[in-house]
């Protein structure tokens, strides 16, 4: 007799090629319509599935994991970040957790440069004028922004995405600086032409642009707090495509409103989709709805990694992208 297929529950709609392949391989329950699961729906799914495929909008804490059924053996996260999952508690209960690292590096790095350009060249302000039909013609002093070439870019977090940002920044003629838990190997530093700063305080005080590219962990929560934000130059710009919790959003808002910073480009926010309303009032702030990884290619590649993780687990092996507590 053929082996029984794994029962898989997916919490949100995924690209059609990914869903089609899932239906071919597993006994899958897809999400239709595409709405966020309630906590009760998540708990129910975790009681009856062998594998749960959640995403960043699903907060799977210790209490939820405690309600999981004996069948649940794998949480195959659709996304690289897993700070919304209590990985340690899952492991204690015998549930593996996997993620999808690496596939969104270029997409996110592209968005970093898009936000830098949008803020420094005042693109949204110009677009708003045009859409309102209020443009009266060219003027020598209208919408003056700043040139990227020669500016100092400080990258906070020099992993895959940070390095991809550095390569793009060099193409624009920017000077690359970085702060990281560990210094890069000399040959990587040389390739990127990047300068390492052991002190984050000293780095951000000297940068024209700061890009946040580190994960959210207990040690990075409010890493850019009120004190550090005040160290930045009033002409500086900050961009965040990583995790909103890394920046004290209230302190950032106060600094922007007081003219202590020149602008900000934010694709992530401290409280999820609840954006500080005072940020929306500022013309020098560009806000995006977590679009950094939103490409068709990237979303399909994420799904393919989920499929490989589940299929490898189904075949009796450790998922290639298993997340180990303490290694995040």
ROROFI-799746 format. One record per residue: residue in one letter; y, z, x of N, C-alpha, C, O in turn. Coordinates in steps of 0.1 Angstrom, whole numbers, padded with zeros to 4 digits, always signed. Each point is the difference from the previous one (the first is absolute). Example, Ala and Ser with C-alpha at 12.3 -4.5 7.8 and 13.67 -1.06 7.14 Angstrom:
<rs>
A-0057+0078+0132+0012+0000-0009+0012+0000+0009+0000+0007+0010
S+0011-0014-0014+0011+0000+0009+0011+0008-0008+0011+0001+0005
</rs>
This chain:
<rs>
X-0012+0000+0008+0012+0000-0008+0012+0000+0009+0001+0007+0010
X+0010-0014-0015+0012+0000+0008+0007+0013+0000-0001+0007-0010
X+0008-0003+0021+0006+0012+0001+0012+0001-0011+0006-0010-0003
X-0004+0022-0002+0010+0001-0010+0014-0002+0006+0003+0005+0011
X+0006-0012-0017+0013-0003+0006+0009+0012-0002-0001+0008-0009
X+0010-0006+0019+0009+0011+0000+0010-0001-0012+0004-0011-0004
X-0001+0022-0002+0010+0001-0010+0014+0002+0007+0002+0010+0006
X+0007-0020-0008+0013+0001+0006+0011+0000-0010+0000-0009-0009
X+0009+0018+0010+0012+0000-0009+0012-0002+0008+0003+0006+0010
X+0005-0016-0015+0013-0004+0007+0011+0005-0009+0000-0003-0012
X+0010+0009+0019+0010+0007-0008+0012-0009-0004+0008+0003-0009
X-0006-0015+0016+0011-0009-0003-0006-0014+0001-0010-0002+0006
X+0017-0008-0012-0004-0014+0001+0002-0004+0015+0010+0003+0006
X-0019-0011-0001+0000-0006+0013+0001-0015-0001-0003-0006-0011
X+0006-0001+0022+0000-0015+0000-0013-0005-0006-0011+0005+0003
X+0012-0016-0010-0012-0006-0007-0012-0003+0009-0011+0003-0004
X+0013-0009+0016-0011-0002+0009-0008+0013+0003-0012+0000+0002
X+0020+0011+0000-0006+0013+0003-0008+0005-0011-0012+0004+0001
X+0017-0004-0013-0007+0004-0012-0012-0008-0003-0011+0005-0004
X+0012-0018+0006-0012-0009-0002-0011+0004+0009-0012+0001-0004
X+0015+0001+0017-0011+0004+0009-0005+0013-0003-0012+0002+0002
X+0020+0008-0006-0005+0013-0004-0010-0001-0011-0011+0007+0000
X+0014-0016-0010-0009-0001-0011-0014-0006+0004-0010+0002-0006
X+0011-0010+0016-0012-0007+0005-0009+0011+0008-0013-0001-0001
X+0019+0010+0007-0007+0009+0009-0004+0014-0007-0010+0005+0003
X+0019-0001-0012-0002+0014-0005+0001+0000-0015+0004-0009-0007
X-0008+0021+0001+0002+0002-0014+0014+0006-0001+0002+0012+0001
X+0008-0020-0002+0014+0004+0001+0007+0001-0013-0002-0008-0009
X+0011+0018+0008+0009+0002-0011+0014-0002+0004+0005+0007+0008
X+0001-0018-0012+0013-0004+0004+0011+0006-0010-0003+0004-0011
X+0015-0003+0016+0011+0006-0008+0007-0010-0008+0006-0009+0006
X-0006+0010-0019+0007-0010-0008+0005+0008-0013-0009+0005-0007
X+0022-0004+0004+0011-0006+0008+0003+0007+0013-0006+0011+0002
X+0014-0017+0006+0003+0005+0013+0011+0012-0001+0012-0002+0002
X-0017+0013-0005+0008+0012-0001-0006+0011+0009-0012+0000+0002
X+0021+0009+0002-0005+0012+0008-0009+0008-0008+0003+0004-0011
X-0014+0000+0017-0009+0010-0007+0006+0013-0002+0007+0005+0009
X-0009+0002-0020+0004+0013-0002-0010+0009+0009-0010-0004+0004
X+0014+0017-0003-0008+0009+0008-0014+0002-0007-0010+0001+0006
X+0010-0001-0019-0012+0001-0008-0009-0012+0002-0012+0001+0001
X+0018-0013-0001-0008-0012+0002-0006+0000+0014-0011-0005+0002
X+0019+0009+0008-0006+0001+0014-0011+0009+0001-0011-0003+0006
X+0012+0015-0012-0011+0010+0000-0012-0006-0007-0011+0002+0005
X+0012-0009-0016-0011-0006-0007-0007-0010+0009-0012-0001+0001
X+0020-0008+0006-0005-0010+0008-0008+0006+0012-0010-0005+0004
X+0015+0016+0001-0006+0007+0012-0013+0007-0004-0009+0003+0008
X+0007+0000-0021-0012+0006-0005-0011-0010-0002-0012+0004+0001
X+0015-0016-0003-0011-0010-0004-0002-0011+0010-0009-0008-0002
X+0017+0007+0012-0001-0011+0010-0007+0003+0013+0000+0012+0004
X-0006-0021+0002-0005+0001+0014+0012-0002+0010+0000+0007+0010
X+0009-0016-0014+0011-0003+0009+0012-0001-0008+0001-0007-0011
X+0010+0013+0016+0013-0001-0006+0009-0008+0009+0000+0002+0012
X+0007-0012-0018+0010-0008+0008+0014+0003-0005+0005-0006-0009
X+0001+0016+0015+0014+0003-0004+0010-0007+0008-0003-0007+0010
X+0016+0010-0013+0011-0005+0009+0010+0011+0001-0002+0011-0004
X+0014-0014+0009+0009+0010+0004+0006+0007-0012+0005+0012+0002
X-0006-0017-0014+0006+0006-0012-0010+0011-0005+0004+0007-0010
X-0016-0006+0015-0009+0010-0005-0001+0012+0010-0003-0001+0011
X+0007+0012-0016+0001+0013+0008-0013+0007-0002-0002+0006-0011
X-0007-0006+0021-0013+0005-0001-0001+0013+0008-0002+0000+0012
X+0005+0011-0018+0001+0013+0007-0013+0008-0001-0010-0005-0005
X+0010+0017+0010-0012+0008+0001-0005+0003-0014-0012+0000-0002
X+0021+0002-0007-0005+0004-0014-0007-0012-0006-0010+0002-0007
X+0015-0014+0008-0007-0012-0005-0013-0002+0007-0010-0003-0007
X+0010+0004+0020-0013-0002+0007-0010+0011-0004-0012-0003-0001
X+0016+0015-0003-0009+0010-0004-0006-0004-0014-0011+0005-0003
X+0017-0014-0004-0006-0004-0013-0009-0012+0001-0006-0005-0010
X+0006-0001+0022-0008-0012+0002-0015+0003-0003-0005+0011+0003
X-0002-0021-0008-0014+0001-0002-0008-0001+0012+0005-0004+0011
X-0018+0007-0011-0009-0001+0011-0002-0015+0004-0004-0002+0012
X+0007-0007-0020-0002-0014+0003+0010-0005+0010-0003-0009+0008
X+0016+0014-0009+0011-0005+0008-0003+0002+0015-0001+0012+0004
X+0000-0022+0004-0003+0001+0014+0010-0007+0009+0000+0002+0012
X+0008-0010-0018+0010-0008+0008+0013-0002-0008+0000-0004-0011
X+0011+0007+0018+0013-0003-0005+0006-0011+0009+0004+0003+0011
X-0005-0016-0016+0004-0011+0008+0014-0004-0003+0003-0008-0009
X+0006+0014+0016+0014-0001-0003+0005-0015+0002-0003-0006+0010
X+0011+0001-0019+0006-0013+0001+0014+0002+0006+0010+0002-0007
X-0009-0001+0020+0012+0003+0007-0003+0007+0013-0011+0006+0002
X+0020-0006+0008-0002+0006+0013+0003+0015-0001-0007+0008+0006
X+0018-0004-0013+0004+0014+0000-0010+0008-0009-0003-0005-0011
X+0000+0017+0015-0009+0008-0008+0006+0014-0002-0008+0009-0003
X+0021-0008+0004+0006+0013-0002+0000+0005-0015+0003+0011-0003
X-0007-0020-0006-0002+0003-0014-0014+0005-0003-0003+0003-0012
X-0006-0002+0022-0013+0004-0002-0003+0012+0009+0004+0000+0012
X-0010+0011-0017-0004+0011+0007-0013-0003+0008-0011+0003-0005
X+0012-0009+0016-0011-0005+0008-0009+0011+0004-0013-0001+0000
X+0019+0012+0004-0008+0012+0005-0009+0005-0011-0012+0003+0002
X+0018-0001-0014-0008+0005-0011-0011-0009-0004-0011+0004-0004
X+0014-0017+0004-0010-0010-0004-0012+0000+0010-0011+0000-0004
X+0014+0002+0017-0011+0001+0010-0008+0012-0003-0013-0001+0001
X+0019+0012-0004-0007+0012-0003-0010-0001-0012-0011+0006+0000
X+0015-0015-0009-0009-0002-0012-0010-0012+0003-0007-0003-0009
X+0008-0002+0021-0010-0011+0003+0005-0014-0004-0008-0009-0002
X+0021+0008-0001+0006-0013-0004+0007-0007+0012+0009+0006+0005
X-0013-0018-0002+0007-0007+0011+0012-0006-0006+0002-0003-0011
X+0008+0001+0020+0013-0007-0003+0002-0011+0010-0002+0002+0012
X+0005-0014-0017+0003-0011+0009+0014-0006-0004+0005+0003-0011
X+0001-0011+0020+0013-0006-0003+0000-0014+0005-0011-0006+0003
X+0023-0001-0003+0001-0014+0004+0010-0002+0010+0011-0006-0002
X-0013+0011+0014+0010-0001+0011+0002-0014+0006-0010-0008-0001
X+0022+0006+0006+0002-0012+0008+0004-0013-0007+0006-0008+0006
X-0010+0006-0019+0002-0013-0006+0015-0002-0004+0004-0011-0002
X+0004+0022+0001+0013-0002-0005+0011+0002+0011+0012+0001-0003
X-0017-0002+0015+0010+0002+0012+0011-0010+0000+0012+0004+0000
X-0016-0017-0001+0011-0010+0001+0009+0000-0012+0012-0002+0001
X-0018+0004-0013+0008+0000-0012+0010+0011+0000+0012-0002-0004
X-0016+0014+0008+0009+0011+0000+0011-0002+0011+0012+0003-0002
X-0016-0008+0013+0010-0002+0011+0010-0011-0004+0012+0001+0003
X-0017-0011-0010+0010-0010-0005+0010+0006-0009+0012-0003+0000
X-0016+0013-0009+0009+0006-0009+0010+0009+0007+0011+0002-0004
X-0015+0004+0015+0009+0008+0008+0012-0009+0004+0011+0004-0001
X-0014-0015+0007+0011-0009+0004+0008-0005-0012+0012-0002+0002
X-0019-0001-0013+0007-0004-0012+0011+0011-0004+0011-0004-0004
X-0016+0016+0004+0009+0011-0004+0012+0002+0010+0011+0002-0004
X-0015-0003+0017+0011+0001+0010+0010-0011-0002+0012+0003+0000
X-0016-0015-0002+0009-0011-0003+0008+0002-0013+0012-0002+0000
X-0019+0006-0010+0007+0002-0013+0011+0010+0001+0011-0002-0006
X-0013+0013+0013+0010+0011+0001+0011-0004+0010+0012+0001-0004
X-0016-0006+0016+0011-0003+0010+0008-0012-0004+0012-0001+0004
X-0018-0009-0011+0008-0012-0004+0004+0001-0014+0006-0010-0005
X-0008+0021-0002+0006+0003-0013-0005-0011-0011+0008-0004-0008
X-0020+0000+0009-0005-0011-0008+0000+0004-0015+0004-0008-0008
X-0009+0020+0004+0000+0004-0014+0015+0000-0006+0001-0004-0012
X+0008+0008+0020+0014+0000-0005+0005-0014-0003+0006-0003-0010
X-0009-0006+0019+0003-0014-0002-0007-0006-0012+0006-0008-0008
X-0019+0011+0006-0008-0005-0011+0006+0005-0013+0001-0007-0010
X+0003+0020+0010+0005+0006-0013+0013-0007-0004+0002-0002-0012
X+0006-0001+0022+0013-0007-0003-0003-0014-0006+0006-0004-0010
X-0015-0003+0016-0004-0013-0005-0006+0000-0014+0004-0008-0009
X-0013+0018+0006-0006+0000-0013+0009+0005-0011-0001-0004-0011
X+0012+0011+0015+0010+0004-0009+0010-0011-0003+0009+0001-0009
X-0010-0012+0017+0009-0011-0002+0015+0003+0004+0009-0006-0005
X-0008+0015+0015+0014+0005+0004+0004-0006+0013+0011+0004+0005
X-0019-0012+0001+0004-0005+0014+0012-0010-0002+0000-0009-0007
X+0011+0012+0015+0012-0008+0000+0001-0009+0012+0010-0007+0002
X-0021+0006+0006+0001-0009+0012-0001+0008+0013+0002+0012+0000
X-0003-0020+0010-0002+0006+0014+0013+0007+0004+0011-0005-0003
X-0013+0016+0011+0011+0007+0006-0004+0005+0013-0011+0005+0002
X+0020-0006+0008-0004+0004+0014-0005+0015+0001-0008+0003+0009
X+0013+0005-0017-0003+0015+0001-0010+0005-0011-0002+0012-0001
X-0003-0021-0007-0009+0004-0011-0014+0003+0005-0006-0008+0008
X+0000+0019-0012-0014+0003+0002-0004+0000+0015-0010-0005+0004
X+0019+0010+0004-0003+0000+0015-0011+0010+0002+0000+0012-0003
X-0011-0017+0010-0011+0009+0004-0001+0001+0015+0011-0001+0007
X-0023+0003-0002-0001+0002+0014-0011-0009+0006-0010-0003-0007
X+0011-0001+0019-0009-0008+0007-0012+0009+0005+0002+0011+0005
X-0014-0016-0006-0012+0008+0004-0002-0001+0015-0004+0010+0006
X+0007-0021+0000-0002-0002+0015+0008+0011+0007+0012+0002-0002
X-0019+0005+0011+0006+0010+0009+0000+0014-0006+0003+0010+0007
X-0007-0009-0020+0000+0014-0006-0013+0007+0004-0010-0006+0004
X+0012+0019-0003-0011+0009+0003-0008+0003-0012+0005+0006-0010
X-0018-0009+0010-0009+0004-0011-0009+0011+0005-0008-0002+0010
X+0008+0013-0017-0009+0011+0003-0012+0000-0010+0003+0002-0012
X-0015-0003+0016-0012+0000-0008-0006+0013+0000-0004+0005+0011
X+0003+0001-0023-0007+0013-0001-0014-0002-0004-0003-0002-0012
X-0006+0003+0022-0014-0003-0003-0004-0014+0005+0004-0010-0006
X-0011+0010+0018-0003-0013+0007-0015-0004-0001-0006-0002+0010
X+0001+0003-0023-0014-0005-0002+0001-0015-0002+0008-0007+0006
X-0018+0002-0013-0001-0015-0002+0013-0005-0006+0005-0010+0004
X+0000+0016-0015+0011-0005-0007+0013+0001+0009+0008-0009+0001
X-0007+0021+0006+0012+0002+0008+0000-0011+0011+0011-0005+0004
X-0022+0002+0002-0001-0010+0011+0003-0014-0006+0007-0008+0007
X-0011+0005-0019+0003-0013-0006+0015-0001-0003+0006-0011+0002
X+0000+0022-0006+0015+0000-0002+0007-0002+0013+0009-0008+0001
X-0014+0014+0010+0006-0002+0013+0000-0015+0005+0010-0005+0005
X-0021-0001-0008-0001-0014+0004+0010-0009-0008+0006-0009+0006
X-0005+0012-0018+0010-0007-0008+0014+0003+0004+0009-0009+0001
X-0006+0021+0002+0013+0004+0004+0004-0006+0013+0012-0004+0002
X-0021+0002+0007+0003-0006+0013+0004-0015-0003+0009-0005+0007
X-0015-0001-0016+0003-0014-0004+0014-0002-0005+0007-0010+0002
X-0001+0021-0007+0014+0000-0005+0009+0005+0011+0012+0001-0003
X-0017+0002+0015+0009+0004+0011+0003+0015-0001+0010+0004+0007
X-0017+0004-0014+0003+0014-0001-0007+0008+0012-0010-0005+0006
X+0016+0016-0002-0006+0009+0010-0010+0010-0007+0004+0006-0010
X-0016-0006+0014-0010+0008-0007-0002+0014+0007-0002+0000+0012
X+0003+0010-0020-0003+0014+0005-0010+0006-0010-0001-0004-0011
X-0006+0014+0016-0009+0006-0010-0003+0015+0004+0001+0004+0011
X-0005+0003-0022-0005+0014+0002-0014+0000-0007-0002-0005-0011
X-0008+0011+0018-0013+0000-0005-0007+0013+0005+0004+0006+0010
X-0015-0002-0016-0007+0012+0004-0005-0002+0015+0001+0009+0008
X-0006-0021-0006-0004-0004+0014+0007-0012+0005+0003-0009-0008
X+0000+0009+0021+0006-0011+0006-0009-0012+0000-0012+0002+0003
X+0016-0014-0005-0008-0012+0001-0004-0002+0015+0006+0005+0009
X-0017-0013-0008-0004-0003+0014+0010-0009+0006+0007-0007-0007
X-0005+0008+0020+0011-0008+0007+0000-0014-0003+0010-0007-0001
X-0022+0001+0000-0001-0015-0002+0005-0003-0014+0006-0011-0002
X-0008+0020-0008+0004-0003-0013+0015+0002-0001+0007-0008-0006
X-0002+0018+0013+0015+0002+0000+0007-0012+0007+0010-0005-0005
X-0016+0000+0015+0005-0012+0007+0000-0012-0009+0010-0008+0000
X-0021+0006-0007+0000-0012-0009+0010+0001-0011+0006-0010-0003
X-0003+0022-0002+0009+0002-0011+0015+0002+0005+0009-0001-0007
X-0008+0003+0021+0013+0003+0006+0006+0012-0008+0012-0001-0003
X-0020+0011+0002+0004+0012-0008+0002+0012+0008-0007+0002+0010
X+0017+0006-0013+0003+0012+0007-0004+0012-0008+0003+0002-0012
X-0011+0007+0018-0005+0012-0006+0009+0011+0001+0006+0003+0011
X-0004+0005-0022+0008+0012+0000-0009+0011-0004-0006+0001-0011
X+0005+0009+0020-0008+0012-0003+0006+0008-0011-0006+0007-0008
X+0020-0007+0009+0008+0008-0010+0004-0009-0012+0008-0009+0002
X-0012+0013-0014+0004-0008-0011+0015+0002-0002+0008-0009-0004
X-0003+0022+0006+0014+0003-0002+0009-0009+0009+0010-0006-0005
X-0014+0005+0017+0008-0009+0010-0001-0014-0004+0010-0007+0001
X-0021+0002-0006-0001-0014-0003+0009-0004-0012+0008-0009+0001
X-0010+0017-0012+0007-0004-0012+0016+0001+0001+0007-0007-0007
X-0003+0016+0016+0014+0001+0002+0006-0012+0007+0013-0002+0000
X-0021-0006+0006+0005-0012+0007-0003-0013-0006+0004-0011+0005
X-0011+0011-0016-0005-0013-0006+0011-0006-0010+0007+0008-0007
X-0008-0021+0006+0008-0007-0010-0008-0001-0013+0006+0000-0011
X-0019-0001+0012-0009-0002-0011-0012+0009+0002-0005+0000+0011
X+0000+0007-0020-0012+0008+0001-0010-0005-0011+0004+0000-0012
X-0016-0003+0016-0010-0005-0009-0011+0011+0000-0006+0003+0010
X+0002+0001-0022-0010+0010-0002-0013-0007-0002-0002-0007-0010
X-0008+0009+0019-0013-0006-0001-0011+0009+0004-0011-0004+0005
X+0013+0017-0009-0011+0010+0003-0006+0004-0014+0006-0001-0010
X-0018+0006+0011-0007+0005-0013+0006+0013-0005+0007+0007+0008
X-0010-0004-0020+0004+0013-0005-0011+0010+0002-0011-0001-0005
X+0013+0011+0013-0009+0011+0003+0008+0013+0000+0012-0001-0001
X-0018+0012+0001+0007+0013+0000+0011+0000+0011+0010+0006-0001
X-0013-0012+0013+0009+0001+0011+0012-0010-0001+0010+0001+0007
X-0012-0011-0016+0011-0010-0001+0008+0002-0013+0010-0007-0003
X-0014+0017-0005+0008+0003-0013+0014+0004+0004+0002+0009+0008
X+0008-0017-0013+0014+0003+0002+0003+0000+0015+0008+0007+0005
X-0015-0016+0003+0003-0001+0014+0014-0004+0002+0006+0004+0010
X-0001-0013-0018+0014-0003+0000+0007+0009-0011+0002-0004-0011
X+0001+0016+0016+0007+0010-0009+0015-0001+0001+0005-0009+0007
X+0002+0018-0014+0014+0000+0000+0006+0001+0014+0010-0007+0004
X-0016+0015+0005+0005+0002+0013-0001-0012+0008+0009-0004+0007
X-0021-0003-0007-0002-0012+0007+0009-0012-0005+0005-0007+0008
X-0004+0006-0021+0008-0010-0005+0015+0001+0004+0006-0010+0002
X-0002+0022+0000+0014+0002+0005+0002-0004+0014+0011-0002+0005
X-0022+0001+0003+0000-0005+0014+0003-0015+0001+0005-0004+0010
X-0008-0003-0021+0002-0015+0001+0014-0004-0001+0009+0007-0005
X-0006-0018+0011+0014-0005+0001+0004-0005-0014-0008-0004-0008
X+0021+0006+0005+0005-0004-0014-0001-0015-0002+0001-0005-0011
X-0004-0003+0022-0001-0014-0002-0015-0004-0001-0003-0012+0000
X-0006+0022+0000-0014-0003+0001-0006-0003-0014+0005+0004-0010
X-0016-0011+0010-0008-0003-0012-0014+0005+0001-0006+0000+0011
X+0001+0005-0022-0014+0005+0000-0009-0008-0010+0005-0003-0011
X-0017-0001+0015-0009-0008-0008-0013+0008-0001-0005+0004+0010
X-0001-0004-0022-0013+0007-0002-0009-0008-0008+0003-0003-0012
X-0014-0002+0018-0010-0007-0008-0014+0007+0001-0010-0005-0003
X+0011+0018+0008-0013+0007+0002-0003+0010-0011-0007-0004-0009
X+0013+0016+0010-0002+0010-0011+0013+0007-0002+0007+0004+0009
X-0004-0003-0022+0013+0006-0004+0001+0015+0005+0011+0004+0003
X-0022+0003-0002+0001+0014+0003+0004+0003+0015+0004+0011+0003
X-0004-0021+0005+0005+0001+0014+0015+0003+0001+0004+0007+0009
X+0003-0011-0019+0015+0002+0000+0003+0010-0011-0005-0001-0011
X+0014+0010+0014+0006+0009-0011+0010-0009-0008+0011-0002+0004
X-0016-0002-0015+0008-0010-0008+0013+0005-0005+0010-0007+0000
X-0009+0020-0004+0013+0006-0004+0009+0000+0012+0012-0003-0002
X-0016+0007+0014+0008+0000+0011+0005-0014+0004+0012-0002+0004
X-0021-0008-0005+0004-0014+0003+0011-0004-0010+0009-0007+0004
X-0011+0010-0017+0010-0004-0010+0013+0006+0003+0010-0007-0001
X-0010+0020+0004+0013+0007+0004+0007-0007+0011+0012-0002+0000
X-0020-0001+0011+0006-0007+0012+0005-0013-0003+0011-0004+0005
X-0018-0004-0014+0005-0014-0003+0013+0001-0008+0010-0007+0002
X-0010+0017-0012+0012+0001-0008+0012+0005+0007+0012-0003-0003
X-0015+0011+0014+0011+0005+0008+0005-0009+0011+0009+0003+0007
X-0016-0015-0006+0004-0009+0011-0005+0004+0013+0005-0006+0010
X-0015+0015-0009-0006+0004+0013-0010-0010+0004-0005+0001+0012
X+0001-0010-0020-0009-0011+0003+0005-0013-0006+0007+0000-0010
X-0010-0011+0017+0006-0013-0004-0008-0006-0012+0005-0008-0008
X-0018+0011+0007-0008-0006-0010-0014+0004+0001-0005+0006+0010
X-0003-0010-0020-0015+0003+0000-0007-0011-0008+0005-0006-0010
X-0017+0003+0015-0009-0009-0008-0013+0007-0002-0007+0004+0009
X+0004-0001-0022-0012+0008-0003-0009-0007-0009+0003-0005-0011
X-0016+0005+0015-0011-0006-0008-0009+0011-0006-0009-0003-0008
X+0011+0016+0013-0008+0011-0004+0010+0012-0003+0010+0000+0006
X-0015+0009-0014+0009+0011-0004-0008+0013+0000-0012+0001-0002
X+0020+0010+0004-0007+0013+0001-0008+0004-0012-0010+0007+0001
X+0015-0010-0013-0007+0004-0012-0006-0012-0008+0002-0001-0012
X-0009-0008+0020-0006-0011-0007+0010-0010-0006+0009-0004+0007
X-0011+0001-0020+0009-0010-0006+0013+0007-0006+0008-0007-0006
X-0007+0020+0008+0012+0007-0005+0010+0000+0012+0000+0008+0009
X+0009-0018-0010+0010-0002+0010+0013+0008-0003+0004+0001-0011
X+0001+0005+0021+0013+0008-0001+0010-0009-0007+0004-0010+0007
X+0002+0013-0019+0009-0009-0006+0013-0003+0008+0006-0010-0002
X-0003+0020+0010+0012-0002+0008-0001-0011+0011+0009-0006+0004
X-0022+0004+0000-0002-0011+0009+0003-0014-0006+0004-0009+0007
X-0007+0008-0020+0001-0013-0007+0015-0004-0001+0003-0011-0003
X+0006+0021+0005+0014-0002-0002+0007-0006+0012+0011-0005+0000
X-0018+0005+0012+0006-0003+0012-0002-0015+0004-0011-0005+0000
X+0022-0002+0003-0001-0014+0003-0007-0003+0013-0005-0011+0003
X+0005+0021+0006-0005-0002+0014-0015+0005+0001-0005+0002+0011
X-0001-0001-0023-0014+0004+0000-0008-0011-0007+0003-0004-0011
X-0014+0000+0017-0009-0010-0006-0013+0008-0004-0007+0006+0009
X+0003-0007-0022-0011+0007-0005-0011-0010-0005+0004-0009-0007
X-0016+0010+0011-0011-0009-0004-0011+0008-0006-0002+0012+0004
X-0006-0017-0013-0010+0007-0007-0014-0001+0007-0009-0005-0005
X+0009+0011+0017-0012+0001+0009-0006-0014+0001-0012-0002-0004
X+0020-0008+0009-0005-0014+0001-0005-0003+0014-0003-0012+0003
X+0003+0021+0007-0003-0003+0014-0013-0007+0002+0000-0009+0009
X-0010+0012-0017-0013-0006+0002-0003-0011-0011-0011-0004-0001
X+0021+0001-0007-0003-0008-0012+0000-0015+0003+0010-0007-0003
X-0021+0003+0010-0002-0015+0001-0014-0003-0006-0009+0009+0000
X+0007-0021-0005-0013-0003-0005-0011+0001+0010-0010+0005-0002
X+0014-0010+0014-0010+0000+0011-0004+0015+0004-0012+0003+0001
X+0022+0005+0000-0003+0014+0003-0008+0008-0010-0009+0007+0003
X+0012-0009-0016-0007+0006-0011-0015-0004+0000-0009+0008-0002
X+0007-0021+0004-0014-0005+0000-0007+0006+0012-0012+0004-0001
X+0018-0004+0013-0007+0006+0012-0003+0015-0002-0010+0004+0005
X+0019+0003-0012-0002+0014-0003-0013+0001-0008-0009+0008+0003
X+0008-0016-0013-0012+0000-0009-0013-0004+0008-0010+0006-0003
X+0011-0015+0012-0011-0004+0008-0005+0012+0008-0012+0002+0002
X+0021+0006+0003-0004+0012+0008-0007+0010-0009-0009+0006+0004
X+0015-0004-0016-0007+0009-0010-0014-0005-0002-0009+0008+0000
X+0007-0021-0002-0013-0005-0003-0010+0002+0012-0011+0004-0002
X+0016-0006+0014-0008+0003+0012-0004+0014+0001-0012+0003+0003
X+0021+0006-0006-0002+0014+0001-0011+0005-0010-0009+0007+0003
X+0010-0012-0016-0009+0003-0010-0014-0006+0003-0010+0007-0001
X+0010-0020+0005-0013-0007+0002-0007+0007+0012-0012+0001+0000
X+0019+0003+0011-0006+0006+0011-0006+0013-0004-0011+0004+0004
X+0018+0004-0012-0005+0013-0005-0012-0002-0009-0010+0007+0001
X+0010-0018-0009-0011-0003-0009-0013-0003+0008-0011+0002-0005
X+0013-0008+0017-0011-0003+0008-0005+0011+0009-0009-0002+0008
X+0015+0014-0010-0005+0012+0007+0007+0003+0013-0005+0008+0008
X+0017-0014-0006+0007+0002+0013+0013+0006-0002+0005+0000-0012
X+0001+0005+0022+0014+0006-0001+0010-0011-0002+0000-0011+0007
X+0009+0012-0016+0010-0010-0002+0009-0002+0012+0003+0010+0007
X-0001-0022-0003+0008-0003+0013+0013+0006+0000+0006+0003+0011
X+0001-0001-0022+0013+0006-0001+0000+0015-0005+0009+0004-0007
X-0020+0003+0010-0001+0014-0005+0012+0008+0006+0002-0001+0012
X+0004+0009-0021+0011+0009+0005-0006+0014+0003-0008+0006-0008
X+0011-0001+0020-0006+0013+0004+0011+0010+0000+0011-0003+0006
X-0012+0014-0012+0010+0011+0000+0004+0004+0014-0009+0001+0009
X+0022+0001-0007+0004+0003+0014+0003-0011+0008+0006+0001+0011
X-0009-0014-0015+0002-0012+0008+0011-0008-0006+0002-0012+0004
X+0005+0017-0015+0010-0008-0007+0013-0001+0008+0009-0006-0004
</rs>
